[in-house]
């Protein structure tokens, strides 16, 4: 755990907020606390790897309503919901809407830290995947339309002669395009091209 990761804590109970901030600080995690969901929505900035720990039952806007507001705004942040009531139906609704987990108060400190660490790892992985997708898109933009067509056929497993026949160009021309594709996509082998293609496809489908 490192201090550049942030845990947002939302609870109308000051004692709970203070306790969580202390717990997180004891393991080197930066915590920012808010007394209401509205206060969090107003103060939230996407400045790096983070997660959100929120109480379920709060006045004005509940944890579930906060979750809906985040989804509506397109804010992707792993959410852990706390409740003192053991409300199973609420837990099910929260998980279906994308909450990472659900924990009952009073909670075991280590269990909470484990959940938070898992949530932070998930957010870091999502951000990294997004970065790679952007980088891949920038690399693909280097290709000419003809090079892109050759690239698609190479990763489909076609041999140079088959590509030439499909595109009605010579094998020599295919080889030239193929070499340019390798250079522009910074790949050293066909296997790397295939991995690049598969990752680009998966990140595009995943949004």
N, C-alpha and C positions, 0 to 999 in steps of 0.2 A: 504494500500500500504506500502511495506517495502523496505528498501534499498538493500536487497539481490537479488532483481529482476532487470534485466537489459533490457533497451530499446535501441536498436541500431537504429541510425538515419542516413540515407543515402540521401544526397542532394548535388548537386554541388553549391548551393547558400549558402554561409557562413552565411548570415543573417538569413535564415530559420533554418539552423542547430543550430545557437546560440540561437535563439528564443525558439526552441523546447527543447534544453538542459536546458535552464532556467526554462521553464514551468514544465518540469519533475522534476527538482531539487526542485521546490517550493512545490511539494507534496511528497517529500522524495524518489523519484525514481532515481536510478542511470542511467545515459545516456552516451552512447559512440557514438560519431559522426564520420562520414566518408564523404569525399568529392566526392567519386565515388564508383560505384558498385564493381569495381576491388579491390579497397582499402579495402572495407568491406570483400570481399571473402578471401583476403589475411590475414586480421587481426582477422576474426571470430574464436572463440573457444567456444565449447559447455561446459560451466561452470555452467549452472543452468537455472532456469526459465527465459525466455526472450521472446521478440517479436521484430519485425523489422518494422520500419516506413521508407518507401522509396519514393522518388519522381519518377514519371513515366518517364518524359522526361529529360534525362541526356545525355551528350555526351559520345561517345564510347560504353557504355552499358546502356540501358534503364532499368526502373524498371521491365518491363515485361521480358526482357532478363535476369535480375538478378534472377527473379522468376524461369525461366527455368533452370538456372545454379544451383540454390539451389535444385530443384527437381532432376536434373541429378546427383547431388552429394549425394542425399539421406538425405539432411539436412532438418529436420522438424522444422520449426520456423514460428509461425503465422505472416503473412505479411499484413500490412496496406499500401496501395498505395495512394500517394497524386498527384493531378494534378491541374494545373491552367486552364485547357482547357475544362473541363466538357465533356471529350470524352467518350460517353456512350459505344461505341464498345470496347474501351480499358478496361472499367470497366467490361464489360461482359466477355472478355477474361481472365481478372485477376481473377474474381470470379470462372470461370470454371476451372482455373488452380490451385485453392486452396487458393486464397487470402482471408483473414478474412473479409476485408472490403475495401472501396474505399472512399476517402474524397476529396472534392474540396478545393483548395486554393482561397481566404483566408478562413481558417476554424475557427469555434468557439472553443476556448480553452477547454471548458468543454466537447464538443462533442468529441474532439480528446482524452481527458483523459478517457472518457467513453469507447471509442473504444480500447484504449490501455489496460485499466483494464480488459476488456472482453477477449482480446487476451492473456494477461498474465494468466488469470484464466484458459483459454483453454490449454495453454502450461503446467501449473502446473498439471492439471487433466490428460493430456496425459502422463506426466512423472510419476505421481503416478500410473497410470494404468500399465505402463511398469514395474515399480518396483514390483508391486503386481504379475504381470505375471511371472517375474523371480523368485520371492519367491515361487509361486505356483509350478513352474516347479521343483524347488529344493526339495519341499516337495514330489511331485509325484515320483521323482527319488528314494525316500526312499523305495518305494513299490517294493516287489518282483513281478514277472510276475503273479503269482497266486493271490496275493493280489490285483493287478491291475484289474484282471478279476472279482474278487468279488466286488471291488469298482464300476466298470462299471455297474454291475447288481443291486447293492444296489441303486445307483442314478437313475437307470431305473425304480425303484419301485418294484422290485421283492422281495418276502419274502424269508427268509432263506431256507425253504424247496424247493422253486422253484429254487433257486440258486444251491442248492445241487443237484437237479435232472439234471439241465443243465450241471453242471460241473462234475457230477458223483462222488461227495464227500458227506460225511455225514453232517447232520445239525450241529453237534458238531464242525466239522472242519470249516464249514462256519462261525460259531460263533467266533471261534478263529481268523480266518482271518479278520473278520469284526472288531473285537476289536483292532487288530493290525493296520488296516487301519485307524480307528478313532484316535488312538494314534499318528501314524506317520503323519497324516494330521492335527493334532491338532484340531480335531472337537469334539464337545460335544454332537452332535445330528445328526440324519440323515438329518434334514433340513440344518444344516451347511455343511454337505457333498454335498448336492444338490447345495447349493449356491456356494460352492467352484468349483464344476464341471461346473456350468453355467458360472461363471466368467472366468475360465480357457479356456473354449470353445470360449467365446466372444473375449477375448484378443488374442487368437491364430488366429481367423478369421480376426480380425482387424489389425493384423501384429504388 
